[in-house]
Amino acid sequence: MKCFNHRELDAIAVCKHCAKAVCSQCLADTGEGVACRGLCENKVRKNLDQQNELFRSTKVSYYTLAVFLALFGFGFLGFASPGGRYEPGLTPFLGVIGALFLGCAVRIFRIAKRMGQVR
């Protein structure tokens, strides 16, 4: 395969943005892939920055969701505690709901923790 810009040179990579074959003269390493020097290089770097920011904000959202679910879980377990002012028939139901919320909180927290290990 030949370089898109230099037809006499062999291509050594494919641009991550425009998918054109590039030679060593046209190549720019972005750290996360290769791009054409200039416009494509800037677009790929900008896209990588946006992806990293989105990844960070998603991780924070998962931790926030885990805390929210845990609070609801403890709240339901508190309502399910013996001696409450609620109908005795509701106690097991509220306990199960509380346990489900806590289980979901633990699962979401583990996912967020693994996201922190990825990058």
VEXDREN-2710 file (C-alpha; in Angstrom, 1 decimal):
% VEXDREN-2710
k/r/px/py/pz
1/MET/0.0/0.0/0.0
2/LYS/1.3/3.5/-0.9
3/CYS/1.0/6.7/1.0
4/PHE/-2.0/8.8/0.2
5/ASN/0.1/12.0/-0.1
6/HIS/3.4/10.5/-1.5
7/ARG/2.5/7.8/-4.1
8/GLU/6.1/6.8/-4.4
9/LEU/6.5/5.9/-0.7
10/ASP/5.1/2.8/1.1
11/ALA/2.5/3.5/3.8
12/ILE/3.4/2.3/7.3
13/ALA/0.1/3.1/9.1
14/VAL/-3.5/4.2/8.6
15/CYS/-4.8/7.6/10.0
16/LYS/-7.1/7.1/12.9
17/HIS/-9.3/10.0/11.7
18/CYS/-9.6/9.8/8.0
19/ALA/-8.4/6.2/7.5
20/LYS/-5.9/7.1/4.7
21/ALA/-2.6/5.3/4.4
22/VAL/0.3/7.4/5.6
23/CYS/4.1/7.1/5.2
24/SER/6.7/8.0/7.9
25/GLN/6.8/11.6/6.6
26/CYS/3.1/12.1/7.0
27/LEU/2.7/10.3/10.3
28/ALA/2.0/11.9/13.6
29/ASP/1.9/9.8/16.8
30/THR/-0.9/11.0/19.1
31/GLY/-0.1/8.7/21.9
32/GLU/-3.3/6.6/21.4
33/GLY/-2.9/6.0/17.7
34/VAL/-1.5/7.5/14.5
35/ALA/-2.9/10.3/12.4
36/CYS/-2.0/12.5/9.4
37/ARG/0.2/15.5/10.4
38/GLY/-1.8/18.7/10.8
39/LEU/-5.6/18.7/10.7
40/CYS/-6.2/15.0/11.4
41/GLU/-3.6/15.0/14.2
42/ASN/-5.4/17.9/16.0
43/LYS/-8.8/16.3/15.6
44/VAL/-7.6/13.0/17.0
45/ARG/-6.0/14.7/20.0
46/LYS/-9.1/16.8/20.6
47/ASN/-11.3/13.7/20.4
48/LEU/-9.0/11.8/22.8
49/ASP/-9.2/14.7/25.3
50/GLN/-13.0/14.6/25.0
51/GLN/-13.1/10.8/25.6
52/ASN/-10.9/11.1/28.6
53/GLU/-13.1/13.8/30.1
54/LEU/-16.2/11.8/29.4
55/PHE/-14.6/8.7/31.0
56/ARG/-13.7/10.7/34.1
57/SER/-17.2/12.2/34.5
58/THR/-18.8/8.7/34.0
59/LYS/-16.7/7.3/36.7
60/VAL/-17.7/10.1/39.1
61/SER/-21.4/9.5/38.2
62/TYR/-21.1/5.8/39.0
63/TYR/-19.6/6.6/42.4
64/THR/-22.4/9.1/43.0
65/LEU/-25.0/6.5/42.0
66/ALA/-23.5/3.9/44.4
67/VAL/-23.8/6.4/47.3
68/PHE/-27.4/7.2/46.4
69/LEU/-28.4/3.6/46.2
70/ALA/-26.7/2.8/49.5
71/LEU/-28.5/5.6/51.2
72/PHE/-31.8/4.3/49.9
73/GLY/-30.9/0.8/50.9
74/PHE/-30.1/1.8/54.5
75/GLY/-33.3/3.9/54.6
76/PHE/-35.4/0.9/53.6
77/LEU/-33.6/-1.3/56.1
78/GLY/-34.3/1.3/58.8
79/PHE/-38.0/1.2/58.0
80/ALA/-37.9/-2.6/58.1
81/SER/-36.3/-2.6/61.6
82/PRO/-38.5/-4.4/64.2
83/GLY/-40.6/-2.2/66.4
84/GLY/-41.3/0.4/63.6
85/ARG/-44.6/2.1/63.2
86/TYR/-45.3/0.3/60.0
87/GLU/-47.6/-2.6/59.2
88/PRO/-45.8/-5.8/60.4
89/GLY/-46.5/-7.4/57.0
90/LEU/-44.4/-4.7/55.3
91/THR/-41.2/-5.4/57.3
92/PRO/-40.0/-8.3/55.2
93/PHE/-40.8/-6.5/52.0
94/LEU/-39.0/-3.3/53.1
95/GLY/-36.0/-5.5/54.2
96/VAL/-35.8/-7.2/50.8
97/ILE/-36.0/-3.8/49.0
98/GLY/-33.3/-2.4/51.2
99/ALA/-31.0/-5.4/50.6
100/LEU/-31.6/-5.1/46.8
101/PHE/-30.6/-1.4/46.9
102/LEU/-27.5/-2.2/48.9
103/GLY/-26.6/-5.0/46.5
104/CYS/-26.9/-2.7/43.6
105/ALA/-24.8/-0.1/45.3
106/VAL/-22.0/-2.6/45.9
107/ARG/-22.2/-3.7/42.3
108/ILE/-22.1/-0.2/40.9
109/PHE/-19.2/0.8/43.3
110/ARG/-17.2/-2.2/42.0
111/ILE/-17.8/-1.2/38.4
112/ALA/-16.6/2.4/39.2
113/LYS/-13.6/1.0/41.0
114/ARG/-12.6/-1.1/37.9
115/MET/-13.1/2.0/35.7
116/GLY/-10.5/3.8/37.9
117/GLN/-8.0/1.0/37.2
118/VAL/-8.5/1.2/33.4
119/ARG/-6.9/4.6/32.9
END
